[in-house]
Amino acid sequence: MSGTNAAEKLERVYQAVRGLTDFQPKVGLVLGSGLGDYAKNIQVVYELPYSEIEGFPVSTVQGHDGRFIFGMLGDIPIVCMKGRVHYYEGYDISDVVLPIRLMGKLGIKVLFLTNAAGGIKTGFSAGDLMLITDHISVFAPNPLIGPNMADLGPRFPDMTEVYTKELREKVLEIAYEKDIPVEQGVYCQLTGPTYETPAEIRMLKTLGADAVGMSTVVEAIVARHMGLKICGISCISNLAAGLNPNPLSHAEVQAAADEAAPRFTMLLTETIKAVGKNL
């Protein structure tokens, strides 16, 4: 999709959502595979299935409910994506990042990106939480290719600090206070839907990746383009191919997310509340 068409589609979707709710979120949250139950912590003001927004991409993956939840997390107005759209589902990359751009236009200042990821770094175990410090994109197309949406951001956005330092410091501070173990590392997005081969994992480890998945990076790129503050947290759902004797499966991803849920919930909730009160 050309940049012009993508901009027009974004405006149409924005107007459609604004015709349904005037809720003004300050924080955006994307819930990754197996983490959708977190939405139960939000005091719901309005729910909007993606399927009810004309032309909006709809998630087809098990564990991705596919709806926006507008509501309050404590005193913080939040919009939550319960389920994201992936490039491997066959959507144009501009559709994959459309929800992020929409949340930006709706008024969010801070974006929390979560995902389930395969652990590459030595010492990782299923259920670990990893704060994303940086990312690598090797096969997914850059979502900013094409005419620049100048009203959203610059042609050549700086990527020196995609994941905002002050947000990372706040996550670590809260993790220390609540005695929640948190690792830190570099996340790499591949396209999927296949899990990686052992040779690909060896390549990624050489490149400096600590965890790998099929989302998040393209979302972070457009969020950075828009000037949003970004925080990324991965739930290590399994050890990556070649590091685990068992075949990889989506059921394993869900099981690890379930195990990490209490720690993930506390860490995310306390961080959002701490950050949101200053917006």
C-alpha positions in Angstrom: 0.0 0.0 0.0 1.4 3.4 -0.9 2.1 6.0 1.7 -0.7 8.2 0.4 -3.3 5.3 0.6 -2.0 4.4 4.0 -2.5 7.9 5.3 -6.0 8.1 3.8 -6.9 4.7 5.5 -5.5 5.9 8.8 -7.7 9.0 8.6 -10.8 7.0 7.7 -10.2 4.6 10.6 -9.5 7.4 13.0 -12.8 9.1 12.1 -14.7 5.8 12.4 -13.4 5.2 15.9 -14.0 8.9 16.9 -17.6 8.4 15.7 -18.0 5.6 18.3 -16.1 6.9 21.3 -14.6 10.2 22.4 -12.4 8.5 25.1 -9.0 10.2 25.4 -6.3 7.7 26.2 -2.9 8.7 27.5 -1.3 5.3 27.4 -1.4 2.6 24.7 -0.8 -1.1 25.5 -0.4 -4.0 23.0 -0.9 -7.4 24.6 1.1 -10.2 23.0 0.5 -13.9 22.6 -0.9 -15.5 25.7 -1.0 -12.2 27.6 -4.6 -11.2 26.7 -6.0 -11.9 30.1 -4.2 -8.8 31.4 -7.1 -6.8 29.9 -9.2 -8.0 32.9 -7.3 -5.5 35.0 -8.8 -2.6 33.1 -12.0 -0.8 34.1 -13.7 -0.9 30.8 -15.4 2.2 29.4 -15.8 1.0 25.8 -14.9 -2.2 23.9 -14.4 -2.1 20.1 -13.8 -5.3 18.1 -11.4 -4.7 15.2 -14.1 -6.4 12.9 -16.5 -3.5 13.6 -14.0 -0.9 12.1 -14.4 -0.9 8.4 -11.2 -1.8 6.6 -9.3 -2.5 9.8 -7.1 -5.6 9.9 -8.4 -8.5 12.1 -6.1 -10.8 14.0 -6.5 -14.5 13.0 -4.2 -16.0 15.6 -5.3 -18.2 18.5 -4.8 -16.3 21.8 -5.4 -12.9 20.1 -8.9 -11.8 20.8 -8.9 -8.8 18.4 -10.4 -5.8 20.1 -9.6 -2.4 21.5 -10.4 -1.9 25.1 -10.8 1.7 26.2 -10.8 2.2 30.0 -9.1 3.1 33.2 -6.1 1.4 34.9 -6.4 3.1 38.3 -6.5 6.8 37.4 -4.8 6.3 34.0 -6.9 6.5 30.8 -5.6 3.6 28.6 -6.4 2.0 25.3 -5.4 -1.6 25.1 -5.0 -3.8 22.0 -6.2 -7.3 23.1 -4.5 -9.1 20.2 -2.3 -7.7 17.5 -2.0 -8.2 13.8 1.1 -9.9 12.3 2.9 -9.6 9.0 2.7 -13.4 8.6 -1.1 -13.2 8.4 -0.7 -11.8 5.0 -1.4 -8.2 5.7 0.5 -5.3 4.1 3.0 -3.9 6.5 1.1 -0.6 6.6 -1.9 -2.5 8.0 0.2 -4.3 10.6 1.3 -0.9 12.0 -2.1 0.8 11.4 -3.3 0.1 15.0 -0.2 1.8 16.5 -0.6 4.9 14.3 -4.3 5.0 15.3 -3.5 4.9 19.0 -1.1 7.8 18.4 -3.7 9.8 16.7 -6.2 9.1 19.5 -3.8 10.8 21.8 -1.5 8.4 23.6 1.9 9.7 24.7 3.4 6.4 25.9 3.2 3.0 24.3 3.8 -0.4 26.0 4.6 -3.2 23.7 4.5 -6.8 25.0 5.2 -10.1 23.3 6.0 -13.7 23.7 9.5 -14.5 22.5 12.0 -17.3 22.2 15.0 -17.0 24.5 18.4 -17.0 22.9 20.5 -15.5 25.6 22.3 -18.1 27.8 20.5 -18.6 31.1 17.0 -17.7 29.9 14.2 -20.0 31.0 10.5 -20.2 30.0 8.5 -17.7 32.0 11.3 -15.1 32.3 10.5 -11.4 31.7 12.9 -9.4 29.5 12.9 -5.7 29.3 13.8 -4.7 25.7 16.7 -2.4 25.5 17.1 -2.4 21.7 16.0 -4.3 18.6 17.1 -5.9 15.4 14.9 -6.2 12.3 16.4 -8.5 9.7 13.6 -9.7 7.4 10.4 -7.8 8.2 10.0 -4.8 5.8 10.5 -1.3 7.3 7.0 0.2 7.7 8.3 3.7 6.8 9.2 2.7 3.3 7.2 4.8 0.8 6.1 8.4 0.9 6.7 9.9 4.4 3.6 10.8 6.4 5.1 14.2 7.3 2.2 15.0 9.7 3.2 12.0 11.8 7.0 12.3 11.8 10.2 13.0 9.9 11.5 11.2 6.8 14.6 9.9 8.6 13.7 9.3 12.2 16.5 8.6 14.7 16.6 5.1 16.1 19.4 5.6 18.7 17.0 5.2 21.6 13.8 3.5 20.5 13.0 2.1 23.9 12.9 5.2 26.2 15.6 5.1 28.9 13.4 6.7 31.6 10.7 4.1 31.1 13.3 1.3 31.3 14.6 2.8 34.5 11.1 2.9 35.9 10.5 -0.7 35.1 13.7 -1.8 36.8 12.9 0.4 39.8 9.5 -1.2 40.2 10.9 -4.7 39.6 13.4 -4.1 42.4 10.7 -2.8 44.8 8.4 -5.7 44.1 11.1 -8.3 44.0 10.2 -9.3 40.4 13.2 -10.8 38.4 13.6 -9.0 35.1 16.2 -9.7 32.5 17.3 -7.1 29.9 18.2 -7.7 26.2 17.9 -7.1 22.5 14.8 -8.4 20.7 14.8 -9.4 17.1 11.7 -9.6 14.8 11.6 -12.2 12.0 8.5 -12.6 9.8 7.2 -16.0 10.9 5.0 -17.9 10.8 7.6 -20.6 11.1 9.7 -20.8 14.2 13.4 -20.3 13.5 15.8 -23.0 12.5 18.7 -23.8 14.8 21.0 -22.2 12.2 19.0 -19.0 12.2 19.2 -18.9 16.0 23.0 -19.3 15.8 23.0 -16.4 13.3 20.9 -14.2 15.5 23.0 -14.9 18.6 26.1 -13.8 16.6 24.2 -10.6 15.6 23.6 -9.8 19.3 20.0 -10.9 19.7 18.9 -12.1 23.1 15.3 -13.0 22.2 13.3 -13.5 19.0 9.7 -13.2 17.9 7.3 -12.3 15.1 6.1 -8.8 16.1 6.9 -5.6 18.0 9.9 -4.1 16.0 7.8 -2.7 13.2 5.3 -1.3 15.7 8.2 0.3 17.7 9.5 1.9 14.5 6.3 3.7 13.6 5.8 4.7 17.3 9.3 6.2 17.4 8.5 7.9 14.1 5.5 9.6 15.8 7.5 10.7 18.8 5.9 8.3 21.3 7.7 7.1 24.4 8.1 3.3 24.1 8.6 0.5 26.6 8.9 -3.1 25.5 8.6 -6.3 27.6 9.0 -9.8 26.4 7.7 -12.9 28.1 10.3 -15.6 27.3 7.9 -18.4 26.3 10.5 -21.1 25.3 14.1 -21.6 24.5 14.7 -20.9 20.8 15.3 -23.7 18.3 18.4 -25.8 18.9 18.5 -24.7 22.6 15.6 -26.9 23.6 15.3 -30.6 22.9 11.5 -30.4 22.4 9.7 -29.2 19.3 8.3 -25.6 19.5 4.6 -25.1 19.8 2.0 -22.4 20.4 0.7 -24.3 23.4 4.1 -23.9 25.0 3.9 -20.1 24.4 0.5 -20.0 26.2 1.7 -22.1 29.1 4.7 -19.9 29.7 2.5 -16.8 29.6 0.2 -18.3 32.1 3.1 -19.0 34.5 4.5 -15.5 34.1 1.1 -13.8 34.4 1.1 -12.7 38.1 4.6 -11.2 37.8 3.9 -9.6 34.4 0.6 -8.2 35.7 2.1 -6.6 38.7 5.1 -5.2 36.9 3.1 -3.7 34.0 0.3 -2.3 36.2 2.7 -0.5 38.6 4.8 0.8 35.8 1.8 2.2 33.8 0.4 3.8 37.0 3.8 5.4 37.8 4.4 6.7 34.3 0.8 7.7 33.6 0.4 10.1 36.5 3.1 12.4 35.0 1.5 12.6 31.6 
